Amino acid sequence: MTTILILDDNPVVLQMLGVLLRGTGVYRVLEADSEQEAVVQLERYGEEVDLLVADVCIEDRQGRAIANRLTAVSPRLRVLFISGYPKDHLVESGWLEQDDAFLAKPFPPARLMHSVNAILEGQAQAPRSVAARAACAGGAA
């Protein structure tokens, strides 16, 4: 069974994503509301985790930096970033790379499923591991 780890510090978003993905009956879904919890989940499930769905900014940290840390532990981990900010703004600000898989909030459930399936089927590029260039400021993303 495909395993997805959701990382978002907003409990409403975390719960909504979990319900949507679990509702398919196709995925085992793990949830984390902090970087520390994501690390614990990844250490527990290791290579079983296929996809990380992560907010761009978690607890005033750049989601990209957290994803880099997690992909260093599990190199085959694919990542889908989500944010309420437009991707162009996030790329210009150095929070994302242009080729990062990204989904803008709010999104309909069908768009989430399409993005998840595309990444898992290899149709969307997983992000490269690069160092974060800027810290999140002001609760952005």
C-alpha positions as CSV (number, residue, x, y, z in Angstrom):
1,M,0.0,0.0,0.0
2,T,1.2,3.5,-0.9
3,T,2.1,5.6,2.2
4,I,1.7,9.4,2.3
5,L,3.0,11.6,5.1
6,I,1.2,14.9,5.5
7,L,3.1,17.7,7.1
8,D,1.1,20.9,8.0
9,D,1.0,22.9,11.2
10,N,-2.6,23.9,10.6
11,P,-4.8,21.3,12.3
12,V,-7.8,21.9,10.0
13,V,-5.7,21.5,6.8
14,L,-4.0,18.4,8.3
15,Q,-7.3,16.8,9.1
16,M,-8.9,17.7,5.8
17,L,-6.0,16.3,3.8
18,G,-6.0,13.1,5.9
19,V,-9.7,12.6,5.4
20,L,-9.5,13.1,1.7
21,L,-6.5,10.8,1.1
22,R,-7.8,8.1,3.5
23,G,-11.2,8.3,1.9
24,T,-9.8,6.8,-1.3
25,G,-9.0,3.6,0.4
26,V,-5.8,3.5,-1.6
27,Y,-3.3,5.1,0.7
28,R,-2.0,4.7,4.2
29,V,-1.9,8.2,5.6
30,L,0.5,9.4,8.3
31,E,0.1,12.9,9.8
32,A,2.6,15.3,11.3
33,D,2.0,18.8,12.6
34,S,5.7,19.6,13.1
35,E,9.1,18.9,11.7
36,Q,9.9,16.7,14.8
37,E,6.8,14.6,14.3
38,A,7.6,14.2,10.6
39,V,11.0,12.9,11.5
40,V,9.6,10.5,14.0
41,Q,7.1,9.2,11.4
42,L,9.8,8.8,8.8
43,E,12.1,7.0,11.2
44,R,9.3,4.7,12.1
45,Y,8.1,3.9,8.6
46,G,11.3,4.6,6.6
47,E,11.3,3.6,3.0
48,E,7.6,2.7,3.2
49,V,6.8,6.4,2.9
50,D,6.3,7.2,-0.8
51,L,5.2,10.8,-0.7
52,L,5.4,13.8,1.6
53,V,2.7,16.4,1.2
54,A,4.1,19.5,3.0
55,D,3.1,23.1,3.6
56,V,5.7,25.5,2.3
57,C,6.0,27.1,5.8
58,I,5.9,25.0,9.0
59,E,6.3,26.7,12.4
60,D,8.3,29.6,10.8
61,R,10.6,27.2,9.0
62,Q,10.8,26.7,5.4
63,G,9.0,23.5,4.3
64,R,11.7,23.1,1.6
65,A,14.4,22.8,4.3
66,I,12.3,20.2,6.2
67,A,11.7,18.3,3.0
68,N,15.5,18.3,2.3
69,R,16.1,16.9,5.8
70,L,13.5,14.1,5.2
71,T,14.7,13.3,1.7
72,A,18.3,13.0,3.1
73,V,16.9,10.2,5.3
74,S,14.8,8.6,2.6
75,P,16.2,9.6,-0.8
76,R,13.3,8.0,-2.8
77,L,10.7,10.2,-1.0
78,R,8.8,12.4,-3.4
79,V,7.4,15.7,-2.3
80,L,4.3,17.8,-3.1
81,F,4.4,21.3,-1.6
82,I,1.2,23.2,-0.8
83,S,0.6,26.8,0.0
84,G,-1.8,29.7,-0.1
85,Y,0.8,31.8,-1.9
86,P,1.2,31.6,-5.7
87,K,4.1,29.5,-6.8
88,D,5.8,32.3,-8.7
89,H,6.0,34.3,-5.5
90,L,7.5,31.4,-3.6
91,V,10.1,30.7,-6.4
92,E,11.0,34.4,-6.5
93,S,11.4,34.5,-2.7
94,G,13.6,31.4,-2.8
95,W,11.2,29.2,-0.9
96,L,10.7,26.8,-3.8
97,E,12.4,25.7,-7.0
98,Q,10.6,26.2,-10.3
99,D,10.4,22.4,-10.9
100,D,9.1,21.5,-7.4
101,A,5.7,19.8,-7.4
102,F,3.2,22.4,-6.1
103,L,-0.5,22.7,-5.4
104,A,-2.0,26.1,-4.5
105,K,-4.5,26.4,-1.7
106,P,-7.4,26.3,-1.8
107,F,-7.8,23.3,-4.1
108,P,-10.7,20.9,-4.8
109,P,-10.3,17.3,-3.8
110,A,-10.0,16.2,-7.4
111,R,-7.0,18.5,-8.0
112,L,-5.3,17.0,-4.9
113,M,-5.9,13.5,-6.1
114,H,-4.6,14.3,-9.6
115,S,-1.4,15.9,-8.2
116,V,-0.8,13.0,-5.8
117,N,-1.4,10.4,-8.6
118,A,0.8,12.3,-11.1
119,I,3.7,12.4,-8.6
120,L,3.4,8.8,-7.6
121,E,3.1,7.7,-11.2
122,G,6.3,9.6,-12.1
123,Q,4.5,12.2,-14.3
124,A,5.5,15.1,-12.0
125,Q,9.1,15.8,-11.0
126,A,10.0,15.3,-7.3
127,P,12.1,18.2,-5.9
128,R,15.8,18.0,-6.0
129,S,17.5,18.2,-2.6
130,V,18.8,21.8,-2.3
131,A,19.7,23.9,0.7
132,A,17.0,26.3,1.8
133,R,17.8,29.9,1.0
134,A,15.5,31.8,3.2
135,A,13.6,31.4,6.5
136,C,9.8,31.8,6.5
137,A,8.8,35.1,7.9
138,G,5.6,36.3,9.4
139,G,3.8,32.9,9.2
140,A,3.9,33.0,5.4
141,A,2.5,30.1,3.4
